[in-house]
Structure formats: structure tokens, C-alpha cells
Amino acid sequence: MKKQKRKSYTKQQKNVRPMPSVKETQLSMFGTQEFPSAEEIVEAYSKEFARYITPVGKNVFGFWMQTLADLELLNLEFTGLAKHYSINSIERTAAFTGDIDAIRLRIAHLEKVEGKPTLYTALVDKFGDTNAYAFHNLYPYKGKFYPRVVRTLINAFGLEESALILDPFNGSGTTTHEASLMGIKSIGVDITPMGTMLAELKNDLLFINESILNFSISNLRDIADSIENKKWKHHNPFIYKLMLIIYFDTVDAFARTSRYNRKGKTGLFIEKFNYIRDCHKKIMEIKKQFNLSFQKAQIIQGDVLHLEEKDWKEKFDTVITSPPYYFSIDYVGKDQIAYEYLGVEMKEIESKYLGMKEIRQSIRGTTNLPPKVLMYYEDLKKSVDIIFWVLKRSGSCAIIVGDSTVGGYKIPTTMMTKKFCEEAGFKFKKLIFNPLLGARNRAIRGESIIICEKE
């Protein structure tokens, strides 16, 4: 019995494959040993994942291309920058002919052109944000629109350095700052003292010497203390305004949240100043790297409804603007700290906003919309007429607006603005809806870009 069992066992063994040597060890799907480490698995998967998500080609989309609107905006850019072009939305690549170097410096939706990073990619990489580059993030001004949209529209209209842009609702200077970065002349008009001050600072920061921003920690502590006690003075108007803006931003941050309590006001003031100094260093590095030539803008505190008083008939090549939404966003409330410090009467500022004048008897009872909205539309219509008046023949106009809800009524600002443009004499060309990604509690969930031409 024992011998039989042994024989049977020996026979079974003959059918068993011998253990492989080290060289013959079975490889996994990742090309590693049979039992890869966790690090090897993660590395292999990341490489495989990158192969699927990274566009392959010389002209590829930027990672910031998130919506269908971005595809439309890229298409819009190409109409002004390229002779011929095609867009492959599946592979996220583009093919085009034209001035390659100029397109690389201008385009806002491609990460690479002919295998080289675009200027816009360099800005995003340097500042870590698709819209808060240069000094666009100087101060959290309410109702700002995206700098990338401004860059896109400048490209779409094919504007050269000799062109002149107007933004009659300049706010904190998004249009004028982006135009300055692109080396194009512009004029920005806004009714608010804070908006004007911010636009001027963004403008000046591109042209100052770095040494002007050399302040020690001790200097900054003294400045913060002197502003706190309303004793702040400085011989340089630029430094005087800059330090005030940083202080206003600091105080506002403390009023909104307790997360900065450990740093203290002075600590946060110093941090915010250092952020601006760092932004200056970065934008000067970009300027040198790409051999850029910035263009200074002209900033005016004024009323769009009174621009006919200026000698501006058919003066501008393009208007790029976004009228404020006074009936859904509290613009003045955000700046209350600043206005109280400066001794500016807020009610006086509010009275100059679109639609904030006395109720007109002529519009009462004409519709269910709130009277303040109707007054806003009346002033907006006049503003569009003035925009038509200041534009040259064949000039282009882009107005960015959004719909909102007031008192339970949906406010159709987009279609009303389009209607006003056509009534003024503009030829309607295109409308692009651009969703505003992020916070759920936005007063405006998305904006429409209305593009028209003066024939």
C-alpha cells in the first residue's frame, strides 16, 4: 500500500510545473514583478491615466477648457487670429495657419502652440490661476468679469497695438488691465471712486520700479498703525493709495471671518502687501521672458450717461464692457469700510448708478417688473445708444450681461440688452452663454456675451 501511494505521488509530481527561476518570474500588466509595490502600482496607473487625459499634439487645449462655452470662445479667438483653422474637440487639439509667434503670445485657450507653451499658459503657471494673474486679484471687487474673456474678445476683434478700447463700466479695471498687458491702448470710465482707484493702481503697478515696493516689516507695521489711526500720509500718491487699499481689504477680511485672528490685522496687512510685491516680481519676469511691451491705460471717474459731453464721437475701435447689476448685487456695501474711512457719502454714489435715480412716472404700471429694474433698463438703453455713438464705423462691441431674479421675477437682461443694441443701430453677430462655475449662491449664475458690429 505504501509503495503504491508513493508511486501515485511521484506520478502526480511529474505533471507539476517547477517553480520559475528569478529571471522567469511572471510579469504583471504593468511590466513589474508578480507582486508590485503600492508605489509601482500608483506610478503605473498615473502614467496610463495621463496617456488618456493629456492631449497629444503641437497645438493643444489648456486644462482650463471646461465648458462648451470655452470651445465657442476658442473658435471666436481663431476668427481674429488665424487665416484658416480647425478644432478637434475630441482630441482637444487645433490646427491653424497664420502668424504662429503672434498667436502664441495672444491666444487664451491653448496651452501649447507648435509644441511651445503660450504666454497665457506661462501666466497661469506663474500665478497658479486662470484669471488672478498680474494684478487682477489686487482687491476682491464685486461683479468682476473674467480677464480671459477680455483677452478672447480682443483677439476675436483682431485688435492691433494702435487700436483704442473703451470700457464705459470699467469697475475695478479688468478690461483696461488686460488691454495694458496685451500692449493695447484703452480708456476706462467708472462712476465709483473705489473702482477708479483700483483701476489706477492696477494700471500703475505695471510701470513702477520694483524698488518702490521695498518696505521692511517694521515700516509696514508703522504704516498699518498710522492708517488705523487716520494719520497716514505719503509723498507718493501711488504708495498712499496702495497702502489704503491693502488696509481696506485687510479690515474687510476681518469683518467677514475669524480665520485671520491668529495673524492679527497687522500680520494680514503685511501678508497682503507681500502678495502684491510677489505679483509684481512675477509679472516682470513674464514681461522679460516674452519681451512684452505694456501699454498704459487712461482711467476716468465719470458717468457713461454723460459721455456725449466729451469729444468722443466715433473715437473708439472697440467697446468691451459689463454693465453692473445694481438691482441684484450690493456693490457699495462691499466698499463701505473704504468710503467711511475716506469720508465719501455712499448715498451720493448710489444715486449715480444706472437705474438709481428718481422713479419716472412714465414707466409705472407698464409691466410687472419692479420699478428699479425698469429704471435700470431705461438707463441701460441710453448707455447702449452712447456706446454706438462713440464707436467708429465697422467697430465691434461686446457687452457681458447676466440674468437674475428680483422679487420672484426673472429679469431678462440678456435679451433686453440685445434688443437695445439692435434698436441703437448695431448689427447683432453672436451670443455666447458662459456659465459661472463655483459658488452656488451667486446672484448671477451665468453671463452672456453679446457681440455686435456698427456697420
ZAZAGU-742435 format. One record per atom (N, C-alpha, C): x, y, z; residue in three letters. Coordinates in pm, whole numbers, plus 50000, padded with zeros to 5 digits. Example, Ala and Ser with C-alpha at 12.3 -4.5 7.8 and 13.67 -1.06 7.14 Angstrom:
! ZAZAGU-742435
513194943150780ala512304955050780ala513204967050780ala512854977550708ser513674989450714ser512905000350787ser
! end
This chain:
! ZAZAGU-742435
500834987950000met500005000050000met500865012550000met501905011950081lys502775023750089lys503465026349958lys503925015249891lys504625017149763lys503695023049657lys502455018049656gln501505023149557gln501245038249576gln501075041749702lys500835055949729lys502005064249685lys503195058849708arg504375066649673arg504495068249522arg504165057149452lys504205057549305lys503225067849251lys502025067149306ser500985076549263ser501425090949288ser502015093549400tyr502505106849436tyr503575111549338tyr504465102349303thr505555105549209thr504985108749072thr503975101649035lys503355104248905lys502705118048899lys502085121749012gln501475134949017gln502535145949006gln503615143849069gln504695153749069gln505225156448930gln505195146748847lys505715148548711lys504885158648632lys503645160048669asn502755169348598asn502785183448655asn503455185348765val503525198448828val504645206548768val504335218848727arg505365227648666arg506325232148775arg507605230948751pro508585235148853pro508515250148878pro508885254448998met508885268649033met509815276448940met509355287648887pro510215295148792pro511415301348863pro512475303248786ser513645310048840ser513335324948848ser514235332648905val514035347048918val513855353548783val514625349148685lys514545355148551lys513225352148483lys512615340648520glu511385336448454glu510135341148527glu510295348948633thr509145353248713thr508115360248625thr506845356248642gln505765361948561gln505655376948584gln505525384548476leu505385399048487leu503915402848491leu503635413748563ser502255418648572ser501925427048450ser500695431848444met500265440048330met501045453048322met501695457148434phe502465469448435phe503935467448402phe504305454748374gly505705452248342gly506585451148464gly505985449648582thr506765448348706thr506765433648748thr507335430548864gln507335416848914gln505915412648954gln505775399848986glu504445394349011glu503715401749123glu504455406449220phe503855413449333phe504435427649341phe503915437049256pro504455450649256pro504125457949385pro504975467549418ser504735475649538ser503605485449512ser503065491249619ala501995501249604ala502475512949522ala503735517049544glu504305528249469glu504345525349320glu504715512749285glu504775509049144glu503395508949080glu502405504549156ile501035504349103ile500535518549077ile500745527449176val500295541349161val500985548049044val502295545749031glu503055551848921glu502565546848786glu502325533748777ala501875528048651ala500495533148613ala499595533648710tyr498255538648682tyr498275553448643tyr499115561348710ser499165575648679ser499675577948537ser500645569648494lys501155570948358lys500075567248257lys499345556548287glu498285552048198glu497165562548192glu496835568248309phe495795578448317phe496195590848238phe497465594948255ala497965606848183ala497895604748033ala498135592347990arg498095589347847arg496705591647789arg495685589547872tyr494315591247826tyr493835605747834tyr494295613347933ile493735626747954ile494575637947894ile495835635347863thr496705645947809thr496595646447657thr496195657747602pro496105658847455pro497485656647392pro497485650147279val498725647447209val498745655847081val499725664547070gly499815672946951gly500615685546978gly500835693246874lys501605705646887lys500755717246937lys499445717046905asn498545727846944asn497415721847027asn497535722547159val496585715447245val495835724947338val494645720547380phe493805728447469phe494475730147605phe494145741047673gly494555742747811gly493645734847904gly494125731348022phe493305723648117phe492095731748163phe492125744948141trp491025753648185trp489835753248088trp489945745547980met488825743947887met487815734447951met486805739848019gln485905731648099gln484485730948045gln484085740247962thr482685740847919thr482585742147767thr481365740147718leu481125742247576leu481375756747537leu481135765747631ala481395779947605ala482875782147574ala483765774747642asp485195776147615asp485535772347471asp484865762147418leu485065758447278leu484625769747185leu483485775847218glu483005787047137glu483965798847145glu484525801147263leu485455812247280leu486755809647203leu487225797047202leu488405793647123leu488125796046975leu486955791646930asn486555793846792asn486535808846759asn486025816846856leu485965831346840leu487365837246827leu488285832546911glu489675837346904glu490295834646768glu490085822746717phe490685818946590phe490175827646474phe488935832346483thr488405840746375thr489205853646362thr489785858246472gly490565870646467gly492055868646457gly492535856446489leu493985854146493leu494535845946378leu493735836546325ala494255827046227ala493645829446089ala494375825245985lys493855826045849lys492875814645824lys493305802745858his492475790845847his492675782645975his491645775846017tyr491795768046140tyr490755756946146tyr491045746846228ser490085736246259ser490305732246404ser489225728246472ile489275724646613ile488795710246629ile489605701946691asn489215688046719asn488855687146867asn487555688046897ser487125688447036ser487285675047106ser487355663947031ile487535650747091ile488975648947136ile489905651747046glu491335650247079glu491875662447155glu491065673247160arg491445685747226arg492715691847165arg492695692447036thr493795698346961thr493225707846856thr494115715746797ala493705725146692ala494775725746585ala494355728846464ala495285731046353ala494935744546292ala495965752046255phe495695765446201phe496895770446123phe496635780846045thr497715787845975thr497635802546013thr498775809246009gly498825823346047gly500165826546111gly500235837746177asp501445842146246asp501575834246376asp502375823746373ile502495814546487ile502975821646613ile503985830146599asp504545837146716asp503495846446779asp502745853446695ala501725862746745ala500605854946814ala500215843746756ile499155835646816ile499615830046950ile500855825846958arg501385820547085arg501355831147195arg501575843847159leu501565854647258leu500135859147293leu499195856647205arg497855862247222arg496815852347278arg496795840347225ile495645831447244ile495465827447391ile494215826547433ala493905824147574ala493365810247603ala493155802047500his492555789047525his493425777147487his494595779647433leu495515768647402leu496655768547503leu497025756547544glu498155755047636glu499485755647561glu499485749747440lys500705749647359lys500385753447215lys501335760447154val501275763547011val502575758946950val502485750146852glu503665744146790glu504615738146896glu504005731846995gly504785724847097gly505345733547208gly505185746747197lys505715755847299lys504575761647383lys504795763447514pro503755769347599pro503395783447553pro502125786647556thr501675800147520thr501985809847634thr501895822747604leu502065832947707leu501005831147816leu499775828047774tyr498705826347873tyr499015814547966tyr499585803647911thr499985792347994thr501035796548096thr501985804748051ala503025809648142ala502415817948255ala501405826048223leu500725833948326leu500015824848426leu499325814848375val498595805448462val499565797848551val500655793048493asp501655785448571asp502335794148675asp502645806348638lys503375815348728lys502505819648847lys501235822548818phe500345827848923phe499415817248983phe499385805348920gly498565794648975gly497075796748962gly496645804748864asp495215807548849asp494955811948705asp493795808248653thr493475811748514thr492975826048497thr492675832748606asn492165846448596asn492805856248694asn493455851348799ala494025860348900ala495515862648876ala495895865248752tyr497285868048720tyr497525883048715tyr498805886848708ala499195901048714ala498545907248838ala497755918048821phe497145924548938phe495615923948934phe495085914148860his493635912448854his493065908948992his493905903349079asn493435899349212asn493865909349320asn494075921749280leu494525931949375leu493545933849490leu492265932949458tyr491225935949558tyr489955928449517tyr489245922249612pro488055914249578pro486835922849543pro486885929349428tyr485815938249384tyr484635929949334tyr483435933349378lys482255925549340lys481885927449193lys481395916449134gly480855917348999gly481895917648889gly483145914148920lys484185914148815lys483885903248712lys484255905748587phe484155895048489phe485555889948456phe485605878648382tyr486855871348367tyr487845878348272tyr489095880248316pro490125885948226pro490305877648100pro490145864348113arg490315855847995arg489285859047887arg488095862947929val487055866847831val487465879647760val488045889147834val488515901647772val489605898647670val490555890347708arg491645886647617arg491085880047492arg490125871247511thr489495864247399thr488825874047302thr488105883647357leu487395893347272leu488365902447197leu489445906447263ile490475914647196ile491045906847078ile491275893947097asn491775885446990asn490735883746880asn489485881446921ala488415879146823ala488235891246731ala488415903246786phe488245915446707phe489505919046630phe490555910946646gly491795913246570gly492435926546598gly492405931046722leu492905944346756leu494435944746758leu494985954746695glu496425956946696glu496765967146804glu498085969646821glu498545978846925glu498035993146905glu497715996446782ser497246010146752ser495766012146783ser495046001546815ala493616002446840ala493346009346974ala492116014146990leu491716020747115leu490426014347165leu490476009247288ile489346002347350ile488706011347455ile487396010647467leu486686017647573leu485906007647658leu485976009447790asp485056002647881asp484336013447961asp483076016347929pro482346027047998pro481826022948136pro481906009848168phe481576004748302phe482815997448354phe483886004648372asn485205998548393asn485365991748529asn484525994948626gly484635988648757gly486035989748814gly486605978448854ser487955978548910ser489035977048803ser488655977548676gly489655978448569gly490065965348504gly489165955648494thr489525942948428thr489875945148281thr489025952448210thr489275954748067thr490555962648044thr490705973648116thr491885982148094thr493165975148136thr493125967048243his494335960048287his494745949348186his493765941948134glu494075931648035glu494595937847906glu493985949047866ala494465956047746ala495905960747767ala496205965847885ser497575970447915ser498565959047904ser498195947347956leu499075935547948leu499315931347804leu498335933747718met498445929847578met499045940947491met499405952247554gly500045963047480gly499105971147394gly497815971947434ile496815979047355ile496255990747435ile496076002047370lys495576014147438lys494116012547476lys493786018247592ser492396017347637ser492056029047728ser490746031647739ile490216041647832ile489116034947913ile489196036548044gly488176030948131gly487456041848207gly486126041348204val485296051348274val484446044148377val484406049348499asp483536043448600asp483046054248696asp481846052248750ile481206062248834ile481716061848978ile482316050449019thr482656048649160thr484096052849191thr484306059649303pro485666063349345pro486546051149371pro485976040549433met486776028549462met487186021449334met486246019749242gly486576013349116gly487676020849043gly487566034049041thr488566042448974thr489936041049041thr489946041149173met491216039849245met491876026349217met491086015649217leu491636002249191leu492166001049049leu491416006348953ala491866005748813ala493156013548794ala493276024948861glu494506032948852glu495696025348912glu495486018749025leu496566011249089leu497025999649002leu496085992148947lys496455981148858lys497255986448739lys496825997848690asn497496004248578asn498936008048615asn499086014848729asp500396019848771asp501356008648811asp500835997748866leu501695986948914leu502505980548802leu502035981548680leu502775975848566leu503965984348525leu504025996748577phe505056006148528phe505976011448639phe505796006848761ile506656011548870ile507956003748874ile508966009748937asn510216002748963asn510045994349089asn510615982549087glu510475973249200glu510935979349332glu511905988249326ser512455994249447ser511416002249525ser510376007149456ile509326014949522ile508586006449627ile508595993249605leu507885984149695leu508775978549805leu509955984149821asn510875979249925asn510545985550061asn509725978350136phe509375982550272phe509735971250368phe510335974750479ser510665964750580ser509415961150660ser509515950250736ile508415946150824ile508075957350922ile509115963650973ser508925974651068ser508195986251002ser508585989550876asn507906000250801asn506415997150784asn506135984650747leu504755980750721leu503915981050848leu504515977350960arg503795978051088arg503435992651119arg504396001451097asp504146015751124asp503076021351032asp503106017050904ile502106021850808ile500706017050847ile500586004250881ala499295998750923ala498756006251045ala499646009251137asp499246016451259asp498796030751226asp499516037351137ser499176051251102ser497846051951026ser497586041850942ile496296041550871ile495166039050971ile495396029851062glu494406026651165glu494006039051244glu494996047451270asn494756059651349asn494486072051263asn494286069651133lys493976080251037lys495036091351036lys496286086951042lys497406096351035lys498306093350915lys497836084950824trp498656080450712trp498836091450608trp500096093850574lys500466103250469lys501656097650395lys501776101450268his502966097450192his503106106850072his504346110350040his504586119849932his504246114049795his504266100549783asn503966094049656asn502486089749655asn501656095849569pro500216092549566pro499946077749541pro500816071449461phe500636057249432phe500766048849560phe501836051249637ile502046043849761ile500936046949861ile500526059349866tyr499456063449957tyr498176055349929tyr497786054449802lys496556047249766lys496726032149783lys497886026949745leu498126012549754leu497986007649898leu498606014749990met498556010650130met497126011650185met496376021550142leu494976022650185leu494156010750135leu494366007050009ile493605995949952ile493925982950027ile495195980850057ile495585968850132ile494935969050271ile494905980650333tyr494285981850465tyr492775979050458tyr492105984750358phe490655982550343phe490365967550324phe491165961150242asp490995946850216asp491215938850345asp492205942950422thr492505936150549thr491355937250647thr490855949450666val489755951750761val488495944250716val488235944250586asp487065937250534asp487185922150560asp488385916750544ala488605902450568ala488315898950713ala488745907450806phe488495905150948phe487015906350981phe486315914950911ala484885916650937ala484075904550891ala484595897450789arg483855886350731arg484135872850796arg485315870950853thr485685857850907thr486655859251023thr486685848951108ser487595848851223ser488855840751195ser489005835651077arg490145826751045arg491495834051048arg491435847551040tyr492695855151039tyr493075860351178tyr492315856751279asn492545862251413asn493945859551464asn494485847951434arg495835844551482arg496895853751423arg496725857151297lys497705865851232lys497605880151284lys496395884051318gly496175897951358gly496085906851235gly495515918651252lys495355927651138lys496695931551076lys497645934551162thr498955938751109thr499615927451032thr499525915351086gly500115903851017gly499485901550882gly498155902750874leu497465900850747leu497775912250651leu497875924450702phe498245936050620phe499605933550554phe500575928750631ile501915925950579ile501855914750475ile501055904550502glu500915893350409glu500335897950275glu499325906450280lys498705911250158lys499645920350079lys500435928450150phe501415936650081phe502455927850010phe502935917650080asn503935908650022asn503375901249900asn502085898349903tyr501445891849787tyr501535901049665tyr501245913849684ile501315923349572ile502745924849522ile503685925549615arg505085926549575arg505525914149497arg505025902449540asp505335890049470asp504725889949330asp503495895149320cys502855896049187cys503655905049093cys504175915949147his504985925049064his506225917949013his506885910549100lys508085903149060lys507755893048950lys506655885948966lys506275875648869lys505935881548733lys505155892548732ile504755898148604ile505945904448531ile506905909548607met508105914948543met508965903748483met508965892148547glu509675880548492glu509015875948362glu507685875748361ile506955872048239ile507225882248128ile507215894848164lys507465905448067lys508835903548000lys509825900648079lys511185898548027lys511265885747944lys510655875047993gln510705862147924gln510115862847784gln508995870147770phe508305870847641phe508515884047568phe509385892547623asn509705905447560asn508435913547534asn507635915147638leu506365922147625leu506535937147638leu505595944447579ser505555958947592ser504165962747644ser504085966947769phe502805970647828phe502385984547781phe501085987047784gln500545999847740gln499716005947854gln500006018147889lys499276024547997lys497866028447952lys496896026248042ala495506029748015ala495196043448074ala494116049348025gln493626061848083gln492386058648165gln492406062148292ile491316059148383ile490586072148420ile489266072148403ile488466084148426ile487296080848519ile487096088948622gln485886087548703gln484816096148637gln483796089648585gly482766097048512gly481526088748492gly480536094448430asp479226088348411asp479026084948264asp478756072248235val478546068048097val477416075848032val476426080148110leu475276087248055leu475616101448011leu476836105948047his477256119448010his478456119547915his478746108247854leu479896107647764leu479706115747637leu478466118947606glu478216127247487glu478776141247504glu479086144847630glu479676157947655glu481146158447613glu481746146747592lys483146145947550lys483236145547398lys484376148747347asp484606148647202asp484996134447160asp484076125147177trp484386111047156trp483566104747044trp482936112346962lys482136106546855lys483016098346761lys482666085546743glu483376076246655glu484886076346684glu485236076246811lys486626076846853lys487236062946876lys486416053146912phe486946040246958phe486756029146855phe487726020046854asp487656008446765asp486765997546822asp486765996446955thr486045985547021thr485555989947157thr484395984847196val483915986247333val483765972247392val484415969847505ile484275957247579ile483865961047721ile482685956847761thr482185961547891thr481195951847952thr480955953548081ser479955945848153ser479205955148247ser477985959248209pro477215968348297pro476975961848433pro477015969648540pro476805964248674pro475345960248696pro475155950648787tyr473815945848820tyr473385952048953tyr473045964648951tyr472785971749075tyr471575966449151tyr470635960249079phe469435955549147phe469615941649208phe470775935149186ser470975921849244ser472295920249318ser473205929749302ile474495929149373ile474715942149447ile475085941049574asp475365952949655asp476835957049637asp477065965649538tyr478435969849510tyr478975979049619tyr478155988049667val478615997949764val478885991649900val478045981849939gly478195975650070gly479575969650091gly480145963749986lys481475957749996lys482515968350029lys482305980349980asp483295991049997asp482926000950107asp481975997150190gln481526006150295gln482666010450386gln483546001250422ile484696004350508ile485556015150445ile485806013650314ala486656023350244ala486006037050238ala484726037350201tyr484046050250186tyr483886057650320tyr483626050050423glu483516056550555glu484866062250598glu485936054750571tyr487286059550605tyr487616072150528tyr487266072350399leu487606083650312leu486616095250325leu485546092950401gly484566103650420gly483716106250296gly483496095750218val482686096950096val481246092950129val480286100950087glu478876098250113glu478386087350019glu478066075750075met477656064249994met476356066449919met475416073349982lys474126075849917lys474306084149790lys475276093049793glu475546101449675glu476076093049561glu476926083249595ile477466074249492ile476356065549435ile475556059849523glu474466051249479glu473486058449387glu473276071249413ser472306078849334ser472736080449189ser474016078049160lys474536079649024lys474546066548946lys474236055449014tyr474226042448946tyr473096041848843tyr473266032848745leu472206030848646leu470916026848717leu469836033648684gly468536029948737gly468286034048881gly469196041648942met469046045249082met468586059649102met468136065848993lys467646079549006lys466176079349047lys465526090749051glu464126091249095glu463236083249001glu462196077249060ile461286069048981ile460566077848878ile460566073448755arg459926081148649arg458456077048638arg457586086548636gln456146083948628gln455806076248502gln456606078348395ser456276072548266ser456396057348263ser457146051548356ile457336037048349ile456506029548452ile455806036448539arg454976029848638arg453786022948572arg453516011048616gly452336003848569gly452445998048430gly453615998848368thr453755993748232thr454035978748229thr454495972948339thr454835958848343thr454875954248488thr454975941148507asn455055935748643asn456465936848702asn457445940048621leu458805941048672leu458915952348774leu459795950548875pro459965961048976pro460405974148912pro459945985548965pro460315998648907pro461816000848896pro462595995948994lys464055998248988lys464675990948869lys464065979648830val464565972448713val464215980148586val463025985548581leu462625993348464leu463476005948448leu463786012148561met464656023948556met466046020048507met466506008448553tyr467806003448509tyr467806001348358tyr466745995248307tyr466655992848163tyr466626005948084tyr465956015948138glu465896028848070glu467296034948057glu468066034248166asp469436039548164asp470356030748079asp470126017548084leu470946008448004leu470746011047855leu469516013547815lys469226016547675lys469966029047629lys469966039447715lys470676051647680lys472186049147673lys472686040547762ser474106037147761ser474506030347631ser473646021247583val473916014247457val473916024247340val473006033747343asp472986044147239asp474306052047237asp474826054947356ile476086062447366ile477256053947319ile477226041047350ile478276031847302ile478296031847150ile477126031547089phe477046031946942phe477646045146891phe477386055946959trp477846069246919trp479376070346925trp480016064247024val481476065647040val482256056046949val481586045846895leu482286036046813leu482496040846670leu483646037446613lys483916040046472lys483036031146386lys482896034846260arg482216026246165arg482976013046155arg482276001946149ser482845988446149ser483455984746284ser483225993146384gly483715989946518gly482915978746581gly483575971346671ser482945959846736ser482595963146880ser481545956546927cys481075958847064cys480775945447129cys481245943547252ala480925931547328ala480405935947465ala479195931747497ile478585935147625ile478305922147700ile478865920947819ile478685908947901ile477615911848006ile476525904248001val475415906448094val474905893048146val474165893548257gly473605881448314gly472185883748362gly471395873148359asp470025873948410asp470005870248558asp469065875948630ser468935872748772ser467455872748809ser467165870548936thr465785870548983thr465625881249091thr464645889849075val464375900549172val462895900049210val462615898749339gly461225898549385gly460405887649322gly461055876149292gly460335864849233gly460225865449082gly460695876449021tyr460625877948875tyr462005875548813tyr462025867648707lys463275865948633lys463495878448549lys464665884248563ile464975896848494ile465685893648362ile465055896048248pro465585891948118pro466605901848061pro467665904548137thr468625914948096thr469335911447967thr469605898547945thr470325894547823thr469545898547698thr468295894447690met467515897247569met467155912047558met466985918747671met466715933047667met467935940647612met469125936547655thr470345943147607thr470515940947457thr470275928647412lys470355925747268lys469365934547192lys468155935947246lys467135944347183lys467585958947176lys468175963947285phe468665977747287phe469765979847184phe470625969847168cys471725970847069cys471165972046928cys470185963946896glu469605964146762glu468845977146739glu468155982146841glu467435994746828glu468396006546811glu469606005446868ala470586016146855ala471196016646715ala471096005546641gly471656005146506gly472725994646486gly473045987146592phe474055976646581phe473535964746500phe474445957846434lys474135945146372lys474535934146469lys473565926146511phe473855915346605phe474665904446534phe475745899846598lys476615889846537lys476575876346609lys476635876646743lys476765863846814lys476415865546961lys475905854747021leu475665854447165leu476225841347220leu477085842547321ile477675830747385ile477305830847532ile476705820047580phe476405819047722phe477585812547792phe478075819247895asn479245814447970asn478835811948116asn478715799348159pro478315796648298pro479405800948395pro478995805948511leu479945809748616leu480075797948711leu481205791048702leu481415779148784leu481805783148926leu481405774949024gly481835777649161gly480675779249256gly480665790149333ala479715792049442ala478275790749397ala477465784249481arg476055782149449arg475205794649472arg475685803249559asn474845814649598asn475115827149516asn475625825349396arg475855836849310arg474535843449274arg474545856749270ala473355863849224ala473145861249075ala474255859849003ile474215857048860ile474875843448837ile474125833748784arg474655820148765arg475435818548635arg475215827548543gly475915826848417gly475785840248344gly476695842648251glu476675855148175glu476645852348026glu476045861647955ser476015860547809ser476885871447749ser477645867547649ile478485877147576ile477745880647447ile477295893147441ile476555897947323ile477535905547234ile477715900647113ile478685906647021ile477945913146905ile478235925846882cys477585933546776cys478625941346697cys478185946646585glu479075954746499glu478335967146451glu479065978146446lys478495990446391lys478825991146243lys477815989746162glu478055989346017glu478236003245958glu
! end
